[in-house]
Amino acid sequence: MNATDQRTFRFLQDIAAELSAGKIAFTTFADATVKVRMALNNPRLTAAQLAATILAEPLLPAKLLRVANSVALNPSGVEISDVKGAVVRVGHSKIRSLAVNVALSQLAHMKELAPFAAEAKAILHHSADVAAFAYVLAGRLTQVNRDEALFAGIVHDIGRFYLLSRVARYPELQHDDVEVTSLVDAWHPAAGHAILVSLGVPDTVSEAVNRHEDADVRVPPKDLNDVLNLANRVSHSPNPLNRGSADAGVRDESVLPAHDRLVPAAIFDLLDESADELETLATALRS
């Protein structure tokens, strides 16, 4: 076994031990975000009480208002400017997803991920896009709960954050970009699954995350596994969220791969029809 194989084996061996033990030392949620999630577990929680809890988290109120006023949730165009009104419009399920979205944004800035700042930003951007696609595809093509699909999209790449944070412990590995990319690409679904299981996330979501890179795709989608897989696939093809974008984090269409041949053109037509809904929702999640 050469030096590269040895360090890869040691890294994977250590990761496997940590994940299998179920004791994952991974700071996923900031204190204020935890308070929001705990509040949401109270069946008697009022909109005013939840609004007060949300206001304790500096980033969440602004994100909540952006989502509440997105085309996806506000087709009438009647703007909401207060947190309590946004709580009523968005609903508890989506607020739970937004709390996790904020937590992942904070996670991306943890010191262990400093060497991978660009990668972390790209993961956040991609996750927002996949969440928007999953929300629209679930609503337009399936009986899958759209809020569950949104949540699955937000967390589907949490394994990438985890693995990149662990690479920082291995200086000899950290500077080999090709090897790090290969490891993260190969192992992030399984790592994400283990993390979500340890956090008590429903099996439907953790299993969908485990399978979101499956080679086979079922169209039209039938369950959350299919929705997340399809959303992830279309995110890598020319679509309304990357076509003609000036965002430095989005590749120009001229260098994007062609439409996934396993995904019918009708799916991309549907996404084009939903362009405004996708754009405003993804933008609200990214910012």
PALUM-62358 format. One record per residue: residue number from 1; chain; x, y, z of N, C-alpha, C in turn. Coordinates in steps of 0.001 Angstrom, whole numbers, plus 500000, padded with zeros to 6 digits. Example, Ala and Ser with C-alpha at 12.3 -4.5 7.8 and 13.67 -1.06 7.14 Angstrom:
# residues 2
n|chain|neast|nnorth|nup|caeast|canorth|caup|ceast|cnorth|cup
1|A|513190|494310|507800|512300|495500|507800|513200|496700|507800
2|A|512850|497750|507080|513670|498940|507140|512900|500030|507870
# end
This chain:
# residues 287
n|chain|neast|nnorth|nup|caeast|canorth|caup|ceast|cnorth|cup
1|A|500857|498804|500000|500000|500000|500000|500891|501244|500000
2|A|500693|502131|498990|501523|503330|498913|501053|504376|499928
3|A|501798|505492|499981|501517|506513|501003|500116|507105|500839
4|A|499702|507339|499590|498372|507894|499344|497288|506950|499826
5|A|497432|505683|499497|496448|504688|499930|496413|504580|501453
6|A|497580|504675|502079|497648|504555|503540|496911|505695|504234
7|A|497136|506917|503781|496484|508046|504433|494976|508037|504160
8|A|494566|507611|502952|493142|507498|502649|492490|506446|503528
9|A|493162|505313|503689|492634|504224|504510|492492|504671|505964
10|A|493509|505379|506472|493466|505835|507861|492316|506826|508063
11|A|492145|507733|507119|491071|508715|507193|489707|508013|507213
12|A|489488|507105|506276|488206|506411|506187|487967|505512|507392
13|A|489016|504915|507902|488893|504051|509076|488434|504873|510285
14|A|489029|506042|510458|488660|506904|511576|487222|507418|511428
15|A|486853|507804|510206|485507|508301|509943|484480|507203|510200
16|A|484770|506001|509709|483846|504879|509881|483628|504575|511360
17|A|484693|504648|512140|484580|504376|513575|483689|505413|514260
18|A|483864|506672|513897|483076|507741|514515|481608|507631|514130
19|A|481346|507366|512844|479968|507287|512380|479250|506066|512942
20|A|479943|504931|512974|479309|503704|513455|479025|503757|514951
21|A|479815|504531|515688|479599|504673|517124|478375|505531|517426
22|A|477952|506313|516431|476781|507165|516626|477033|508350|517522
23|A|478284|508606|517859|478633|509739|518714|479415|510748|517881
24|A|478686|511487|517086|479293|512377|516116|479484|513754|516723
25|A|480739|514115|516941|481060|515422|517521|481066|516454|516403
26|A|479873|516903|516063|479726|517761|514894|478732|518856|515238
27|A|479220|520089|515435|478363|521191|515847|477513|521638|514671
28|A|476298|521145|514627|475430|521435|513496|474533|522643|513745
29|A|474126|522853|514985|473150|523901|515253|473657|524890|516288
30|A|473513|526167|515973|473842|527223|516932|472779|527241|518021
31|A|473126|527831|519158|472227|527822|520313|470842|528384|519995
32|A|470805|529537|519339|469515|530158|519054|468681|529296|518120
33|A|469342|528624|517190|468631|527756|516257|468054|526556|516982
34|A|468792|526042|517944|468279|524940|518763|467018|525384|519487
35|A|467019|526614|520008|465847|527121|520713|464628|527171|519796
36|A|464847|527537|518536|463743|527557|517579|463216|526153|517359
37|A|464111|525220|517176|463694|523836|516922|462984|523250|518141
38|A|463457|523567|519341|462808|523071|520548|461419|523697|520711
39|A|461308|524979|520398|460021|525654|520504|458998|525017|519576
40|A|459453|524611|518401|458552|524014|517416|458006|522665|517884
41|A|458638|522072|518883|458146|520799|519410|456990|520975|520398
42|A|456683|522227|520731|455596|522530|521669|454281|522618|520892
43|A|453360|521678|521099|452108|521687|520330|451222|522893|520626
44|A|451476|523580|521742|450662|524742|522107|451326|526063|521713
45|A|452386|525989|520966|453125|527191|520578|452258|528111|519717
46|A|452203|529373|520070|451452|530351|519275|452382|531032|518282
47|A|451789|531681|517292|452576|532405|516300|453394|533510|516948
48|A|452808|534186|517939|453516|535272|518630|454711|534734|519413
49|A|454538|533590|520068|455636|532988|520831|456767|532550|519910
50|A|456413|531930|518794|457434|531491|517855|458153|532689|517245
51|A|457418|533735|516941|458033|534945|516388|459054|535522|517363
52|A|458729|535529|518648|459649|536052|519658|460914|535207|519732
53|A|460769|533900|519603|461930|532996|519627|462799|533218|518393
54|A|462165|533370|517253|462894|533576|515997|463702|534869|516046
55|A|463161|535892|516662|463849|537185|516729|465141|537119|517547
56|A|465330|536023|518307|466568|535862|519074|467722|535411|518191
57|A|467418|534948|516985|468450|534483|516042|468635|535559|514980
58|A|469803|536216|514930|469983|537370|514040|469712|537098|512560
59|A|470037|535899|512079|469920|535628|510651|468557|535092|510240
60|A|467855|534469|511154|466625|533774|510791|465458|534692|510434
61|A|465219|535793|511153|464069|536632|510790|464116|537139|509352
62|A|465289|537604|508924|465405|538118|507561|465156|537013|506533
63|A|465701|535842|506807|465500|534721|505871|464037|534303|505849
64|A|463402|534283|507000|461994|533923|507089|461136|534880|506255
65|A|461418|536171|506353|460650|537158|505591|460877|537003|504096
66|A|462126|536708|503695|462401|536515|502266|461622|535322|501728
67|A|461613|534223|502483|460879|533039|502030|459378|533313|502013
68|A|458876|533989|503049|457446|534289|503126|456976|535133|501944
69|A|457863|535969|501422|457504|536849|500319|457961|536328|498952
70|A|458461|535101|498912|458853|534504|497639|457612|534117|496845
71|A|457769|534000|495547|456640|533616|494692|456078|532267|495109
72|A|456963|531377|495583|456519|530034|495971|455474|530076|497076
73|A|455606|531021|498008|454685|531094|499139|453756|532298|499070
74|A|454032|533202|498138|453247|534430|498066|452883|534751|496618
75|A|452128|533877|495969|451779|534122|494565|450917|535370|494371
76|A|450233|535809|495431|449376|536991|495313|450178|538283|495265
77|A|451412|538241|495776|452254|539431|495780|451993|540377|496936
78|A|451137|539982|497881|450864|540827|499053|451999|540643|500050
79|A|452822|541669|500211|454045|541541|501005|453771|541527|502502
80|A|454543|540697|503196|454516|540642|504654|455805|541267|505178
81|A|455705|542125|506190|456896|542803|506694|457165|542526|508169
82|A|456338|541696|508813|456557|541390|510222|456755|539892|510419
83|A|457508|539548|511435|457872|538145|511661|456655|537299|512012
84|A|455742|537820|512818|454559|537046|513182|453739|536696|511942
85|A|453549|537653|511059|452818|537389|509815|453532|536363|508954
86|A|454873|536442|508944|455659|535477|508174|455519|534077|508749
87|A|455471|533979|510089|455294|532680|510751|453985|532039|510306
88|A|452922|532834|510274|451611|532315|509884|451634|531850|508428
89|A|452253|532636|507552|452270|532277|506131|453162|531075|505862
90|A|454328|531027|506467|455309|529981|506147|454947|528658|506806
91|A|454521|528687|508065|454166|527455|508753|455349|526825|509468
92|A|455049|526003|510458|456081|525434|511326|457059|524524|510588
93|A|456562|523722|509660|457450|522771|508976|458551|523490|508216
94|A|458180|524526|507488|459179|525268|506723|460114|526041|507646
95|A|459591|526540|508753|460452|527258|509696|461511|526326|510257
96|A|461154|525084|510515|462143|524104|510976|463253|523946|509928
97|A|462864|523887|508654|463849|523768|507579|464727|525012|507502
98|A|464123|526192|507675|464891|527434|507615|465878|527528|508771
99|A|465498|527028|509939|466410|527037|511084|467635|526189|510774
100|A|467421|525045|510135|468545|524187|509751|469372|524858|508664
101|A|468714|525528|507734|469417|526241|506668|470347|527302|507244
102|A|469854|528040|508235|470680|529050|508910|471843|528387|509635
103|A|471566|527260|510292|472617|526557|511022|473719|526085|510091
104|A|473342|525592|508915|474348|525147|507955|475176|526328|507437
105|A|474532|527480|507289|475284|528673|506883|476324|529033|507930
106|A|475959|528891|509206|476904|529156|510281|477993|528085|510319
107|A|477582|526863|510069|478525|525750|510048|479599|525961|508989
108|A|479202|526504|507848|480144|526712|506753|481276|527662|507131
109|A|481078|528441|508199|482103|529400|508622|482883|528923|509849
110|A|482679|527672|510264|483443|527167|511400|484912|527056|511016
111|A|485795|527176|512002|487229|527280|511719|487776|526043|511010
112|A|487189|524871|511295|487685|523657|510650|487475|523677|509135
113|A|486527|524490|508686|486240|524553|507251|486915|525739|506562
114|A|487703|526495|507308|488376|527665|506730|489194|527337|505480
115|A|489936|526209|505458|490695|525900|504238|489813|525569|503040
116|A|488526|525333|503301|487609|524931|502235|486458|525922|502104
117|A|486759|527203|502305|485712|528229|502297|484962|528267|500974
118|A|485691|528166|499880|485041|528203|498562|484136|527000|498366
119|A|484630|525824|498781|483823|524608|498663|482570|524697|499519
120|A|482700|525231|500741|481557|525355|501643|480496|526290|501056
121|A|480943|527385|500463|480005|528312|499836|479270|527636|498685
122|A|480001|526868|497898|479381|526171|496772|478368|525132|497245
123|A|478670|524446|498350|477739|523450|498896|476443|524128|499340
124|A|476558|525265|500028|475372|525994|500464|474522|526431|499280
125|A|475175|526941|498247|474486|527403|497048|473765|526229|496379
126|A|474479|525137|496220|473905|523941|495589|472743|523396|496421
127|A|472876|523362|497723|471826|522827|498587|470555|523666|498494
128|A|470705|524980|498391|469538|525851|498232|468825|525548|496918
129|A|469601|525353|495857|469007|525037|494561|468271|523700|494603
130|A|468915|522684|495171|468298|521361|495242|467028|521415|496089
131|A|467056|522174|497184|465870|522308|498022|464715|522932|497241
132|A|465012|523965|496457|463971|524608|495644|463427|523646|494596
133|A|464328|522920|493926|463877|521939|492935|463010|520865|493590
134|A|463450|520365|494737|462712|519298|495418|461319|519788|495816
135|A|461229|521016|496290|459945|521585|496705|458979|521652|495522
136|A|459461|522148|494395|458605|522299|493214|458253|520944|492605
137|A|459240|520057|492477|458985|518744|491879|458005|517934|492728
138|A|458172|517980|494049|457262|517244|494935|455834|517753|494776
139|A|455685|519066|494687|454352|519643|494582|453697|519431|493238
140|A|454498|519438|492181|453940|519343|490835|453755|517912|490345
141|A|454534|516973|490874|454547|515632|490294|454161|514508|491247
142|A|454079|514781|492549|453913|513692|493510|452940|514062|494629
143|A|452725|513073|495500|451976|513298|496736|452931|513490|497922
144|A|454231|513564|497643|455231|513755|498697|455030|515125|499341
145|A|455148|515179|500656|455024|516432|501380|456103|517408|500910
146|A|455681|518565|500413|456645|519521|499860|457605|520052|500919
147|A|457115|520217|502146|457982|520725|503207|459061|519705|503558
148|A|458710|518417|503526|459699|517377|503773|460737|517358|502652
149|A|460282|517558|501414|461200|517610|500279|462143|518801|500391
150|A|461610|519937|500821|462442|521131|501024|463521|520853|502060
151|A|463130|520254|503177|464075|519939|504242|465149|518975|503743
152|A|464734|517935|503007|465700|516966|502483|466710|517642|501556
153|A|466235|518569|500749|467153|519283|499861|468159|520122|500624
154|A|467704|520783|501686|468597|521622|502492|469715|520798|503125
155|A|469387|519596|503618|470378|518807|504372|471064|517726|503540
156|A|470733|517612|502248|471207|516436|501498|472723|516348|501401
157|A|473420|517471|501482|474883|517453|501388|475567|517742|502721
158|A|474878|517517|503831|475498|517763|505134|476733|516881|505325
159|A|476755|515714|504678|477916|514832|504760|479165|515467|504181
160|A|479006|516343|503200|480172|517041|502622|480803|517965|503663
161|A|479976|518706|504402|480505|519565|505458|481261|518735|506496
162|A|480662|517647|506888|481268|516794|507916|482631|516280|507458
163|A|482704|515743|506255|483958|515166|505774|485031|516235|505594
164|A|484649|517390|505062|485633|518464|504900|486147|518942|506254
165|A|485272|518989|507250|485719|519414|508585|486700|518411|509170
166|A|486554|517151|508825|487451|516119|509343|488788|516100|508609
167|A|488808|516513|507364|490064|516551|506594|491083|517458|507277
168|A|490595|518506|507961|491492|519443|508637|492371|518751|509674
169|A|491955|517581|510137|492737|516837|511122|493895|516052|510475
170|A|493920|516038|509162|494919|515240|508442|495698|516151|507491
171|A|496716|516845|508000|497461|517803|507176|498012|517199|505894
172|A|498421|515937|505971|498992|515303|504784|497954|515070|503699
173|A|496684|515056|504090|495597|514851|503140|495013|516169|502658
174|A|495046|517163|503525|494363|518432|503288|494801|519123|501999
175|A|496055|518949|501613|496577|519689|500462|496513|518897|499158
176|A|495879|517745|499195|495694|516958|497979|494259|517148|497501
177|A|494038|518166|496670|492683|518522|496253|491976|517376|495535
178|A|492692|516664|494698|492081|515581|493928|491592|514476|494855
179|A|492429|514117|495817|492068|513049|496737|490917|513460|497648
180|A|490948|514692|498139|489877|515167|499010|488546|515168|498258
181|A|488566|515669|497040|487349|515693|496226|486813|514294|496000
182|A|487699|513373|495696|487297|511992|495456|486666|511367|496700
183|A|487283|511590|497852|486765|511041|499105|485390|511618|499444
184|A|485277|512921|499327|484018|513575|499689|482902|513161|498737
185|A|483203|513107|497450|482191|512694|496473|481695|511277|496757
186|A|482612|510398|497096|482258|508990|497280|481522|508721|498583
187|A|481872|509441|499649|481397|509067|500978|480371|510000|501602
188|A|480075|511140|500959|479179|512089|501626|477734|511589|501794
189|A|477174|510783|500894|475804|510311|501168|475724|509453|502429
190|A|476655|508519|502592|476653|507654|503771|476920|508459|505042
191|A|477842|509421|504956|478130|510257|506124|476915|511092|506497
192|A|476258|511668|505495|475062|512461|505759|473961|511640|506396
193|A|473796|510427|505911|472790|509517|506470|473068|509266|507947
194|A|474317|508952|508279|474680|508660|509673|474458|509875|510573
195|A|474795|511052|510092|474615|512272|510880|473131|512513|511158
196|A|472308|512391|510130|470882|512657|510291|470216|511620|511193
197|A|470646|510373|511098|470124|509347|511999|470470|509701|513440
198|A|471709|510148|513664|472144|510492|515028|471368|511679|515581
199|A|470857|512540|514692|470096|513716|515113|468600|513427|515231
200|A|468212|512191|514953|466807|511822|515079|465930|512298|513944
201|A|466527|512576|512784|465747|512993|511612|464944|511791|511110
202|A|463719|511990|510642|462902|510871|510162|463621|510000|509128
203|A|463309|508701|509176|463973|507746|508281|463764|508080|506815
204|A|462602|508611|506475|462347|508921|505060|463355|509939|504534
205|A|463697|510907|505368|464661|511933|504948|466080|511384|504954
206|A|466476|510703|506027|467852|510188|506114|468127|509176|505007
207|A|467129|508359|504662|467325|507375|503600|467402|508051|502235
208|A|466608|509083|502025|466680|509828|500763|468053|510472|500601
209|A|468597|511006|501693|469943|511592|501650|470972|510518|501323
210|A|470792|509338|501881|471710|508226|501625|471706|507819|500155
211|A|470595|508052|499468|470443|507559|498099|470398|508674|497057
212|A|470720|509907|497433|470513|511000|496491|471482|511003|495317
213|A|472547|510195|495400|473482|510090|494283|473323|508767|493521
214|A|472241|508031|493774|472023|506764|493073|472065|506967|491565
215|A|472630|505989|490862|472765|506092|489405|471415|506033|488704
216|A|470487|505272|489255|469167|505127|488641|468250|506247|489106
217|A|467428|506740|488195|466468|507774|488547|465101|507356|488019
218|A|464063|507500|488854|462711|507114|488460|461920|508369|488123
219|A|461442|508417|486887|460662|509563|486421|459373|509040|485785
220|A|458209|509518|486236|458044|510541|487272|458380|509982|488650
221|A|458783|510846|489575|459145|510386|490927|457924|509888|491688
222|A|458175|508894|492551|457082|508314|493337|457193|508617|494828
223|A|458415|508764|495319|458603|508983|496755|459710|510001|496967
224|A|460047|510254|498232|461052|511272|498542|462419|510903|497976
225|A|462761|509618|497979|464025|509192|497376|464118|509670|495935
226|A|463036|509445|495192|463015|509825|493777|463084|511336|493609
227|A|462340|512051|494440|462299|513515|494328|463676|514117|494565
228|A|464356|513670|495620|465667|514234|495954|466704|513858|494905
229|A|466671|512619|494441|467592|512182|493396|467395|513025|492140
230|A|466144|513222|491749|465844|513997|490546|466243|515455|490719
231|A|465951|516032|491882|466325|517425|492140|467831|517611|492075
232|A|468571|516663|492629|470028|516734|492594|470540|516633|491160
233|A|469927|515759|490374|470368|515575|488991|470139|516831|488155
234|A|468936|517398|488248|468645|518544|487390|469470|519758|487796
235|A|469937|519786|489056|470759|520917|489492|472085|520979|488744
236|A|472519|519848|488202|473794|519787|487492|473631|519980|485988
237|A|472416|520202|485528|472143|520465|484122|471722|521917|483951
238|A|471750|522444|482730|471229|523799|482520|469785|523877|482994
239|A|469466|524853|483825|468144|524970|484411|467878|526431|484762
240|A|466667|526770|485200|466361|528178|485473|467221|528830|486549
241|A|467892|528047|487382|468686|528624|488461|470151|528837|488098
242|A|470595|528299|486984|471994|528555|486603|472117|529115|485191
243|A|471036|529196|484477|471068|529668|483101|471197|531176|483070
244|A|472331|531653|482574|472528|533087|482445|472778|533817|483747
245|A|473121|533075|484801|473341|533730|486092|474667|534458|486116
246|A|474682|535595|486804|475928|536355|486965|476639|535990|488253
247|A|476045|535095|489035|476640|534683|490315|477938|533929|490057
248|A|479011|534357|490723|480308|533713|490504|480292|532253|490927
249|A|479343|531885|491790|479279|530508|492249|478542|529587|491310
250|A|477992|530127|490223|477243|529317|489271|478002|529269|487962
251|A|478214|528083|487457|478964|527938|486217|478173|528464|485023
252|A|478869|529006|484054|478231|529473|482838|477655|528282|482084
253|A|476519|528483|481438|475856|527377|480749|476736|526762|479670
254|A|477642|527566|479098|478486|527049|478022|479402|525935|478490
255|A|479669|525860|479794|480535|524796|480300|479771|523786|481147
256|A|478433|523947|481221|477638|522971|481937|477457|521722|481085
257|A|477263|520571|481724|476982|519374|480949|475631|519486|480258
258|A|475424|518676|479243|474128|518656|478582|473083|518119|479541
259|A|471821|518314|479210|470752|517768|480041|470987|516287|480285
260|A|470752|515877|481504|470891|514479|481878|469989|513640|480978
261|A|470573|512679|480275|469795|511888|479320|468772|510991|479997
262|A|468946|510743|481288|467976|509922|482005|466764|510727|482465
263|A|466852|512053|482340|465759|512923|482754|465040|513446|481513
264|A|463754|513130|481360|463011|513578|480174|462977|515090|480037
265|A|462890|515544|478806|462836|516981|478544|461629|517621|479224
266|A|460565|516848|479438|459358|517392|480069|459641|517910|481475
267|A|460600|517290|482154|460955|517758|483510|461574|519140|483437
268|A|462461|519354|482480|463087|520665|482338|462069|521704|481876
269|A|461089|521272|481058|460016|522186|480655|459207|522622|481877
270|A|458921|521673|482764|458176|521984|483987|458951|522981|484844
271|A|460266|522782|484947|461077|523697|485738|461099|525087|485120
272|A|461148|525154|483799|461105|526451|483134|459789|527171|483432
273|A|458696|526405|483474|457393|526985|483787|457348|527515|485220
274|A|458176|526943|486072|458196|527316|487493|459378|528210|487821
275|A|459938|528868|486831|461189|529610|487012|461097|530673|488104
276|A|460014|531445|488128|459895|532504|489142|459829|531914|490550
277|A|459057|530841|490699|458932|530184|491992|460277|529642|492454
278|A|460999|529000|491549|462309|528445|491876|463298|529538|492252
279|A|463342|530575|491458|464343|531631|491650|464160|532352|492975
280|A|462923|532729|493285|462723|533482|494528|462951|532603|495755
281|A|462572|531332|495683|462773|530438|496821|464258|530143|497018
282|A|464957|529816|495939|466388|529516|496052|467164|530743|496523
283|A|466821|531906|496021|467504|533135|496416|467297|533417|497901
284|A|466085|533194|498381|465801|533408|499801|466609|532452|500666
285|A|466777|531216|500224|467554|530238|500993|469053|530532|500942
286|A|469525|531056|499824|470965|531322|499683|471399|532517|500528
287|A|470533|533514|500637|470947|534796|501229|470700|534854|502726
# end
